[in-house]
Amino acid sequence: MKTPINGINIAYTDSGQGHPLVFIHAFPLSHEMWKPQVAVFEQQYRVITLDLRGHGESDTQLWNFTLEDYAKDVYELLCHLDIHHATFIGLSMGGYTLLAFYRQFPAMVSALVLADTRAQADNEEGKAGRLAMAQTAHTQGPTAIADLMIPKLLSATTTENRKDLVEEVRTMILKNQSAGIIVDLMAMAARPDSTSLLSKISCPTLVIVGENDVATPPSESHYMAERIPQGQLVTISHAGHISNYEQPETFNQALKTFLSGNIQGKGFKKSENDGMRFRNEKE
Ligand code: MLT
């Protein structure tokens, strides 16, 4: 489905019934990265996914948009869907977008899941890397970006042994236009530091990280979970950056446990599931 939002068409999915879960995808992917979650959670929740501006089936505009603008698109989409409160799940750039969303619309956030992301702004080296990648997108297109990003998105073991996943991720990246990729890179380079926001996040928050995430390493997730008052941390074994896609069963189990404890009011429980380490930083 598509709807006009802030002057462009935004593509989204809306399935299931119950408390809304809103999933925000990573760079340079699309709502399709959440397929392993949608299939499971739409049985119990209302599940919303969207293609951020410049991604997948949403329109692209070449301009200096910010992640605050991306967050406003999410807000407008939720207004269109008559959703006033939701649990938000964002991975990597999706997490940066959620921090921008929380800064602007905290009253809409019942709970947060920050997966494989970080609170810090880019340093000068990071910004220079964004500029170089934007130039590569401009001169060589999404194929070159896929070659650069796949080793950062998936763990070495998955890249070696799961050619099916590698091809699915490549296909997702190739559906994006160079302009959308460039706008993302500018928006990420310009994002503000969110470390001072962490102590002000007043909702239950699950921080998830793949143990082999090289793009936003586990130390970044420890940092966030320690500073968010109701922060809980889950480390997912045998996963790199897109932990929800590489280890969907473990990711889904972590999310289910978090939701049943915090949205259905049963109290947070430690899981004994293999491949997942829960740690409540405040214990
Ligand atoms: C992402 O997965 O969204 C990106 O790797 C984030 C980043 O480059 O900082």
Boltz pocket constraint, residues with backbone or C-beta under 6 A from the ligand:
constraints:
  - pocket:
      binder: B
      contacts: [[A, 25], [A, 26], [A, 27], [A, 28], [A, 91], [A, 92], [A, 93], [A, 94], [A, 116], [A, 188], [A, 215], [A, 241]]
      max_distance: 6.0
